Amino acid sequence: MTKGQHRDETVVAEDKTMVAEALSAMLEQERSYYQCHDYLGVSESFSRKNTAITHDDRRQVVDWCFSFVDTLSFQRETVAIAMGLLDRFLSLPSAASAALCDHREFQLLAIGALYIAIKTNERVAVHGNFFASLSRGGYSVEDIEDAEMLLLTGLSWRLNGPTSLQVASHILSLAYEQVIVAEDTWCFLLDEVKYQTELAVRDYTLAIQRRSTIALAAIFNAIERLRRDDRLDLFIAISSIVNQFSFANASALCATRCRLHVATALAIAMNRTHPSDDSSHGSGQTFDSTLSRRTDQF
């Protein structure tokens, strides 16, 4: 072994250690400050059942957010960040009682969450005036900035929770050195995992799961679509990583995989190449129309 080879192997080992430490930190984060709870299940106990926010209301908001970022050529991961902020905030008991019985408040908080996510995740900021104009007078700049501050203070300014895609990327980075896979196969795997994590953002039941559980489910589901030899090598590599960290139990992972399978099948049946590709959520659509069937204000 030459001195150069030894140095290269040392660098790789250091990189793997850094990735492993980052993954471990993400798993710790999602079990502490960055947990989500079943806040829509809690809303069922409210007296105003006929006006409580539903899974479908949330999904429509997510679709609008995807359409919004696609129109501005932003990263779709920004929507995952925004909905993570919103879901965590609504998991707080003090927040749920107000926003979950008021569609207008729910929409405003979603705008505030997206406003924050764009600021923290994109190179170009969007002014509150732009969001206000999309609401056609439904919300003022002050309303949006107040919602932003409400989210920030409610979440104690903890804005950097891991997303499912980020966790999946770290898992796959650790697996990459353990397998020999063709570049096109690896690219397909990455694209498929990204697609499935985006679908998970739309599904409330998946969205409140641990991000690492969704990441693993997306990875294992994607591996199923590879050639047999690649499937076996990757399955062994990912399984060895799972055994090294504190992931959810096998039952939770299995349930999440099944639900992701269903979500993917439905998306394919609808010819949905991206989670937001829906004729009812085209580019340029104003925000208020997203929940127009359930909102009296617009």
C-alpha positions in Angstrom: 0.0 0.0 0.0 1.4 3.4 -0.9 1.4 6.4 1.3 -1.2 8.1 -1.0 -3.5 5.1 -0.8 -3.3 5.0 3.0 -4.2 8.7 3.1 -7.2 8.2 0.8 -8.5 5.4 2.9 -8.1 7.5 6.1 -10.1 10.3 4.5 -12.9 7.8 3.5 -12.9 6.5 7.1 -13.1 10.0 8.5 -16.0 10.9 6.1 -17.9 7.7 7.1 -17.4 8.6 10.8 -18.8 12.1 10.2 -21.8 10.8 8.3 -22.5 8.2 11.0 -22.2 10.8 13.7 -24.6 13.1 11.8 -27.1 10.3 11.3 -26.9 9.5 15.0 -27.6 13.1 15.8 -30.6 13.2 13.5 -32.1 10.1 15.2 -31.7 11.8 18.5 -33.3 15.0 17.3 -36.4 13.2 16.0 -36.9 11.6 19.3 -36.7 14.8 21.3 -37.5 18.4 20.1 -38.5 17.4 16.6 -41.3 14.9 17.4 -44.7 15.1 15.8 -47.9 13.8 17.4 -51.3 12.9 16.0 -52.7 16.3 16.3 -55.7 15.6 13.9 -56.6 12.7 16.1 -56.7 15.1 19.0 -59.0 17.5 17.0 -61.7 14.8 16.9 -62.5 15.6 20.6 -63.3 19.2 19.8 -66.9 20.3 19.9 -66.8 21.8 16.4 -66.3 18.5 14.7 -67.9 19.7 11.4 -65.2 22.4 11.0 -62.1 20.6 12.2 -59.2 20.3 9.8 -59.0 17.0 8.0 -56.3 14.8 6.4 -57.5 16.0 3.1 -57.3 19.7 4.0 -53.7 19.1 5.0 -53.0 17.2 1.7 -54.4 20.1 -0.3 -52.2 22.6 1.5 -49.1 20.4 0.7 -50.1 20.2 -2.9 -50.4 23.9 -3.1 -47.0 24.3 -1.5 -45.4 21.9 -4.0 -47.0 23.8 -6.9 -45.7 27.1 -5.4 -42.1 25.9 -5.1 -42.2 24.3 -8.6 -43.5 27.5 -10.1 -40.6 29.5 -8.5 -38.0 26.7 -9.3 -37.3 26.2 -5.6 -36.3 22.9 -4.0 -39.2 20.5 -3.3 -37.4 19.7 -0.1 -38.5 23.1 1.1 -42.0 21.9 1.3 -40.9 19.0 3.5 -39.2 21.5 5.8 -42.3 23.7 5.9 -44.7 20.9 6.7 -42.3 19.6 9.3 -42.5 23.0 11.0 -46.3 23.1 10.7 -46.8 19.6 11.9 -44.6 20.1 14.9 -46.3 23.4 15.8 -49.7 21.8 15.6 -48.5 19.0 17.8 -48.3 21.5 20.7 -51.5 21.4 22.8 -51.7 25.2 23.0 -51.6 25.5 19.2 -54.0 22.7 18.3 -57.1 24.2 20.0 -57.0 27.3 17.9 -55.7 26.4 14.4 -57.4 23.0 14.0 -60.9 24.5 14.3 -60.3 27.4 12.0 -59.5 26.8 8.3 -58.4 30.4 7.8 -55.9 30.1 10.7 -54.6 26.8 9.4 -53.9 28.2 6.0 -52.2 31.2 7.5 -49.9 29.0 9.6 -49.1 27.0 6.5 -48.1 30.2 4.6 -46.0 31.2 7.6 -44.3 27.8 7.7 -43.5 28.0 4.0 -42.3 31.6 4.4 -39.8 30.4 7.1 -38.7 27.3 5.1 -37.9 29.4 2.0 -35.8 31.8 4.1 -33.8 29.0 5.7 -33.5 26.7 2.7 -33.4 28.8 -0.5 -31.0 31.3 -1.8 -33.7 33.7 -2.8 -36.2 35.0 -0.3 -39.9 35.7 -1.0 -41.3 38.8 0.6 -44.5 38.6 2.6 -46.2 40.9 0.0 -46.0 38.1 -2.5 -47.8 35.7 -0.3 -50.3 38.4 0.6 -51.1 39.0 -3.0 -51.7 35.3 -3.6 -54.4 35.3 -0.9 -56.2 38.1 -2.9 -56.6 40.2 0.2 -57.4 37.3 2.6 -54.1 37.9 4.5 -52.0 41.0 5.0 -48.3 41.1 5.2 -48.7 41.7 9.0 -50.8 38.5 9.2 -48.1 36.5 7.6 -45.3 38.0 9.7 -47.3 37.4 12.8 -47.8 33.8 11.8 -44.1 33.5 11.2 -43.3 34.8 14.7 -46.0 32.6 16.3 -44.4 29.5 14.7 -40.8 30.6 15.6 -41.6 31.2 19.3 -43.9 28.2 19.6 -41.1 26.0 18.2 -38.5 27.8 20.4 -36.7 28.7 17.2 -35.7 25.1 16.6 -36.0 25.1 12.8 -33.4 22.5 11.7 -35.0 19.2 12.2 -34.0 16.4 9.8 -36.2 15.6 6.9 -36.8 12.1 5.6 -34.8 12.7 2.5 -31.9 14.0 4.6 -31.9 10.9 6.8 -32.2 8.7 3.7 -29.2 10.4 2.1 -27.0 9.7 5.2 -28.1 6.1 5.3 -27.3 5.6 1.6 -24.0 7.4 2.0 -23.0 4.8 4.6 -24.2 2.0 2.3 -22.4 3.3 -0.8 -19.0 2.2 0.3 -20.2 -1.3 1.0 -21.7 -2.2 -2.4 -20.7 -2.1 -6.0 -23.7 -0.8 -8.0 -23.8 0.7 -11.5 -24.1 4.5 -11.6 -27.5 4.4 -13.4 -28.8 1.9 -10.8 -27.7 4.2 -8.0 -29.2 7.2 -9.6 -32.5 5.4 -10.0 -32.4 4.4 -6.3 -31.8 8.0 -5.3 -34.6 9.3 -7.5 -37.1 6.7 -6.3 -36.3 7.4 -2.6 -36.7 11.1 -3.2 -40.0 10.6 -4.9 -41.4 8.4 -2.1 -40.3 10.8 0.6 -42.1 13.5 -1.3 -45.2 11.4 -1.4 -44.9 10.8 2.3 -45.1 14.6 2.9 -48.7 14.5 1.5 -49.9 11.7 3.7 -50.7 12.8 7.2 -50.3 9.4 8.7 -46.8 9.1 7.3 -45.9 12.7 8.0 -46.3 12.2 11.8 -44.0 9.2 11.8 -40.3 9.4 12.6 -38.4 10.7 9.7 -36.0 7.9 9.9 -38.8 5.3 9.6 -40.0 7.0 6.4 -36.5 7.1 5.1 -35.9 3.4 5.7 -39.3 2.5 4.2 -38.6 4.5 1.1 -35.1 2.9 0.7 -36.3 -0.7 1.2 -39.3 -0.1 -1.2 -36.9 1.4 -3.8 -34.5 -1.5 -3.4 -37.4 -3.9 -4.3 -37.4 -2.4 -7.8 -33.8 -3.2 -8.6 -32.2 -6.2 -10.2 -31.9 -9.3 -8.0 -28.1 -9.1 -7.4 -28.3 -5.3 -6.6 -31.2 -5.9 -4.3 -29.4 -8.5 -2.2 -26.2 -6.5 -1.8 -28.0 -3.3 -0.9 -30.4 -5.1 1.4 -27.5 -6.6 3.3 -25.7 -3.2 3.5 -28.8 -1.3 4.7 -29.7 -4.0 7.2 -26.2 -3.8 8.7 -26.6 0.0 9.1 -30.1 -0.5 10.7 -28.5 -2.7 13.4 -26.0 0.0 14.3 -28.5 2.7 15.1 -31.7 3.3 17.1 -34.3 3.1 14.4 -38.0 2.2 14.9 -39.0 -1.4 15.4 -39.7 -3.8 12.5 -43.5 -3.5 13.0 -43.5 0.3 12.5 -41.2 0.0 9.5 -43.4 -2.7 7.9 -46.5 -0.6 8.4 -44.8 2.5 6.9 -43.5 0.5 3.9 -47.0 -0.8 3.2 -48.6 2.7 3.4 -45.9 4.1 1.1 -46.5 1.2 -1.3 -50.2 2.3 -1.4 -49.3 5.9 -1.8 -47.0 5.1 -4.7 -49.5 2.9 -6.4 -52.2 5.6 -6.2 -49.8 8.2 -7.6 -48.9 6.0 -10.5 -52.6 5.3 -11.2 -53.1 9.0 -11.3 -50.1 9.5 -13.6 -48.6 11.7 -11.0 -45.0 12.1 -12.0 -44.5 14.4 -9.0 -46.5 14.7 -5.8 -48.1 18.0 -6.8 -49.0 17.1 -10.4 -52.7 17.6 -10.2 -54.9 19.6 -12.5 -56.6 21.2 -9.5 -53.4 22.6 -8.3 -51.8 24.2 -11.3 -49.1 26.9 -11.3 -50.4 30.3 -10.4 -53.3 29.1 -8.3 -54.1 31.4 -5.5 -53.8 29.9 -2.0 -57.3 30.6 -0.9 -58.8 28.4 -3.6 -57.0 25.4 -2.2 -59.5 25.0 0.7 -62.3 26.9 -0.9 -64.7 24.0 -0.4 -64.3 24.2 3.3 -63.6 27.9 4.0 -66.3 30.5 4.2 -63.9 33.5 4.2 -63.2 33.5 0.5 
